[in-house]
Amino acid sequence: MNHRILISFLTLLLLQTGALKLIAQEITVSDYSTLQANDYLNLKLPPLDVLFENAKQGPVYQLATVKELIEKKNLSKEKRAVWSFFSIRGSYQYGTFSYDGTYTDVVTPVVSSYSTSAQTTYTVGGAISIPLDGLFDLGARVRRQKLNIRTAELEKKMKFEEVQQNIIQLYVSANAQLNILKLRAEAVILSTAQYEISEKDFANGTIDSGVLSNDKEKQSQAIESFENSKAELNKSLMTLEIIAHTRIIK
């Protein structure tokens, strides 16, 4: 718990001092419910390198970057740890001071006196305290902190590679789903055209109701397959937009 509080405090401090200039950018997912069939036929995904670069604005990468910067700040602190052995103190006072006194001798009776005056006083001092265990551990603490930085760098790289893998999986899946959707859109067009022909033939009495019903069933199946494919594609595209911080529909 204390470690989490320290990380939160240092992150806030970095943000306030301007040492950490990360902008949390939110991505608004596109509204795919308004797309028509022709919109999908003309849809093209951005290049992978663009998706990778934009994904760095996501919370996973930025959180890893924050942790890395915190560890670098801690390294600077460890390098200055030798100054903790030295301390300087001082004080300053200003005010009116009063004095009471008496005076007498063999011929003078006792005389009392009272006086006040404004005075300024200040003190300055220093001290050195060097614990041997802390002194001999200075170099080791710096080396350990450098290892912490290296760990943070590797963790950031590892997490970003996981993001890249997710993007690749969604990218490949979305492209495959898009190709399937195009084929099923063509199937809808063909089945609808065939059903319209069958309607005319049925009206002219050249086919019976069984043929018409069969063509209607084919059209319904084609439309259902198209809608299912569209739903799967929309889910992949919306997830890709969130992970890659990139709008697919401009």
LUMMI-231620 format. One record per residue (C-alpha): residue number from 1; residue in three letters; x, y, z. Coordinates in steps of 0.02 Angstrom, whole numbers, plus 50000, padded with zeros to 5 digits. Layout:
<pts>
 seq type    c1    c2    c3
 NUM  ALA     X     Y     Z
...
</pts>
This chain:
<pts>
 seq type    c1    c2    c3
   1  MET 50000 50000 50000
   2  ASN 50141 50121 50044
   3  HIS 50224 50084 49877
   4  ARG 50065 50128 49784
   5  ILE 50046 50290 49882
   6  LEU 50227 50335 49841
   7  ILE 50201 50303 49654
   8  SER 50042 50408 49654
   9  PHE 50128 50550 49747
  10  LEU 50279 50551 49632
  11  THR 50169 50544 49477
  12  LEU 50071 50695 49540
  13  LEU 50233 50785 49579
  14  LEU 50302 50751 49406
  15  LEU 50145 50816 49325
  16  GLN 50146 50975 49430
  17  THR 50328 51013 49398
  18  GLY 50312 50986 49212
  19  ALA 50438 50844 49212
  20  LEU 50305 50727 49146
  21  LYS 50217 50788 48990
  22  LEU 50098 50649 48945
  23  ILE 49928 50691 48876
  24  ALA 49787 50572 48911
  25  GLN 49695 50564 48746
  26  GLU 49525 50486 48741
  27  ILE 49462 50399 48584
  28  THR 49280 50407 48534
  29  VAL 49224 50246 48450
  30  SER 49145 50269 48280
  31  ASP 48960 50239 48255
  32  TYR 48952 50089 48139
  33  SER 48763 50076 48148
  34  THR 48748 50212 48016
  35  LEU 48855 50121 47886
  36  GLN 48774 50053 47731
  37  ALA 48830 49901 47631
  38  ASN 48924 50010 47505
  39  ASP 49021 50092 47649
  40  TYR 49095 49924 47695
  41  LEU 49142 49889 47515
  42  ASN 49248 50048 47513
  43  LEU 49318 50027 47689
  44  LYS 49508 50016 47708
  45  LEU 49605 49993 47868
  46  PRO 49751 50110 47913
  47  PRO 49928 50039 47896
  48  LEU 49992 49938 48044
  49  ASP 50134 50061 48080
  50  VAL 50006 50200 48102
  51  LEU 49905 50093 48222
  52  PHE 50062 50049 48322
  53  GLU 50115 50230 48338
  54  ASN 49942 50290 48390
  55  ALA 49929 50151 48518
  56  LYS 50066 50239 48618
  57  GLN 49933 50365 48669
  58  GLY 49839 50225 48757
  59  PRO 49838 50200 48946
  60  VAL 49943 50040 48943
  61  TYR 50093 50123 48860
  62  GLN 50076 50287 48954
  63  LEU 50064 50202 49123
  64  ALA 50223 50105 49085
  65  THR 50306 50268 49033
  66  VAL 50255 50351 49197
  67  LYS 50332 50208 49297
  68  GLU 50493 50222 49197
  69  LEU 50505 50410 49229
  70  ILE 50474 50383 49414
  71  GLU 50618 50260 49423
  72  LYS 50731 50385 49334
  73  LYS 50682 50517 49461
  74  ASN 50723 50395 49600
  75  LEU 50895 50369 49524
  76  SER 50930 50555 49533
  77  LYS 50874 50551 49714
  78  GLU 50991 50407 49755
  79  LYS 51138 50499 49675
  80  ARG 51104 50646 49791
  81  ALA 51085 50535 49945
  82  VAL 51258 50586 50009
  83  TRP 51188 50758 50050
  84  SER 51073 50679 50179
  85  PHE 51226 50661 50291
  86  PHE 51238 50850 50307
  87  SER 51116 50968 50391
  88  ILE 51107 51156 50412
  89  ARG 50999 51247 50536
  90  GLY 50968 51428 50575
  91  SER 50852 51545 50669
  92  TYR 50805 51728 50663
  93  GLN 50722 51834 50796
  94  TYR 50675 52015 50805
  95  GLY 50588 52101 50951
  96  THR 50594 52217 51100
  97  PHE 50692 52156 51249
  98  SER 50676 52228 51426
  99  TYR 50806 52238 51563
 100  ASP 50780 52259 51752
 101  GLY 50927 52310 51860
 102  THR 50979 52387 52026
 103  TYR 51129 52491 52078
 104  THR 51199 52545 52246
 105  ASP 51362 52588 52334
 106  VAL 51416 52650 52505
 107  VAL 51346 52824 52480
 108  THR 51205 52791 52356
 109  PRO 51044 52710 52405
 110  VAL 50976 52567 52301
 111  VAL 50921 52628 52129
 112  SER 50811 52521 52017
 113  SER 50817 52540 51829
 114  TYR 50711 52474 51686
 115  SER 50749 52490 51500
 116  THR 50691 52418 51334
 117  SER 50774 52406 51163
 118  ALA 50737 52329 50993
 119  GLN 50860 52194 50945
 120  THR 50888 52068 50807
 121  THR 50964 51898 50842
 122  TYR 51003 51753 50728
 123  THR 51099 51592 50735
 124  VAL 51174 51480 50602
 125  GLY 51243 51306 50625
 126  GLY 51278 51142 50538
 127  ALA 51300 50959 50576
 128  ILE 51368 50802 50495
 129  SER 51301 50629 50533
 130  ILE 51368 50484 50430
 131  PRO 51300 50311 50470
 132  LEU 51426 50184 50407
 133  ASP 51296 50065 50336
 134  GLY 51218 50207 50236
 135  LEU 51388 50268 50177
 136  PHE 51446 50100 50111
 137  ASP 51276 50065 50031
 138  LEU 51274 50223 49924
 139  GLY 51350 50142 49771
 140  ALA 51244 49986 49787
 141  ARG 51085 50090 49800
 142  VAL 51127 50179 49637
 143  ARG 51162 50014 49550
 144  ARG 50998 49940 49613
 145  GLN 50903 50091 49552
 146  LYS 50982 50074 49380
 147  LEU 50918 49895 49377
 148  ASN 50745 49960 49424
 149  ILE 50752 50077 49275
 150  ARG 50803 49935 49161
 151  THR 50660 49831 49230
 152  ALA 50537 49973 49196
 153  GLU 50603 49990 49018
 154  LEU 50582 49804 48985
 155  GLU 50409 49803 49061
 156  LYS 50357 49948 48948
 157  LYS 50426 49857 48797
 158  MET 50341 49695 48847
 159  LYS 50172 49779 48874
 160  PHE 50184 49871 48709
 161  GLU 50226 49710 48619
 162  GLU 50068 49635 48694
 163  VAL 49969 49784 48628
 164  GLN 50049 49760 48457
 165  GLN 50002 49576 48458
 166  ASN 49821 49619 48499
 167  ILE 49820 49748 48359
 168  ILE 49889 49622 48235
 169  GLN 49760 49491 48284
 170  LEU 49618 49617 48266
 171  TYR 49691 49686 48105
 172  VAL 49703 49515 48022
 173  SER 49532 49464 48088
 174  ALA 49451 49626 48029
 175  ASN 49526 49609 47855
 176  ALA 49466 49429 47841
 177  GLN 49293 49477 47905
 178  LEU 49287 49622 47783
 179  ASN 49324 49507 47637
 180  ILE 49191 49384 47695
 181  LEU 49068 49526 47715
 182  LYS 49098 49582 47536
 183  LEU 49062 49406 47474
 184  ARG 48904 49395 47578
 185  ALA 48849 49566 47517
 186  GLU 48862 49499 47340
 187  ALA 48762 49346 47394
 188  VAL 48625 49461 47460
 189  ILE 48620 49555 47295
 190  LEU 48611 49395 47193
 191  SER 48481 49310 47304
 192  THR 48374 49467 47305
 193  ALA 48384 49479 47115
 194  GLN 48337 49295 47100
 195  TYR 48190 49316 47218
 196  GLU 48126 49465 47118
 197  ILE 48134 49360 46959
 198  SER 48044 49218 47047
 199  GLU 47908 49338 47104
 200  LYS 47876 49389 46923
 201  ASP 47880 49208 46865
 202  PHE 47758 49159 47002
 203  ALA 47643 49302 46953
 204  ASN 47651 49241 46774
 205  GLY 47617 49063 46829
 206  THR 47779 48990 46763
 207  ILE 47836 48927 46935
 208  ASP 47743 48862 47085
 209  SER 47744 48928 47264
 210  GLY 47873 48800 47318
 211  VAL 48006 48876 47204
 212  LEU 47961 49051 47262
 213  SER 47970 48998 47444
 214  ASN 48138 48916 47415
 215  ASP 48210 49074 47336
 216  LYS 48141 49179 47479
 217  GLU 48226 49064 47604
 218  LYS 48391 49083 47512
 219  GLN 48373 49272 47516
 220  SER 48334 49270 47703
 221  GLN 48485 49159 47739
 222  ALA 48597 49273 47637
 223  ILE 48536 49427 47731
 224  GLU 48557 49340 47899
 225  SER 48734 49286 47856
 226  PHE 48774 49463 47799
 227  GLU 48708 49540 47961
 228  ASN 48803 49414 48069
 229  SER 48965 49450 47975
 230  LYS 48934 49636 47990
 231  ALA 48910 49622 48178
 232  GLU 49073 49525 48198
 233  LEU 49166 49649 48089
 234  ASN 49096 49798 48184
 235  LYS 49151 49721 48349
 236  SER 49328 49695 48284
 237  LEU 49338 49871 48212
 238  MET 49274 49955 48371
 239  THR 49395 49854 48479
 240  LEU 49536 49899 48360
 241  GLU 49492 50084 48375
 242  ILE 49503 50076 48565
 243  ILE 49667 49979 48574
 244  ALA 49753 50073 48433
 245  HIS 49679 50243 48478
 246  THR 49636 50266 48295
 247  ARG 49470 50305 48214
 248  ILE 49438 50189 48067
 249  ILE 49294 50292 47999
 250  LYS 49346 50471 47966
</pts>
